[in-house]
Amino acid sequence: PVHRRILYGLNEQGMTPDKPYKKSARIVGDVMGKYHPHGDSSIYEAMVRMAQDFSYRYPLVDGQGNFGS
């Protein structure tokens, strides 16, 4: 369910496709502080997998730059 918490956190921050990019540390910190207090590595790894087009059928997160490579 960390994926669900990430998507909920992005929605709560107002991160929609028409908004500018934000640093992943801000998103990871917000999700870890509010919804998933089990460490940041699992949150970041799940967010990277959601951005990779070969991991899921549909990419759920639009990663920018060196995101997960």
Order of alpha helices (4+ residues) and beta strands (2+ residues): alpha-alpha-alpha
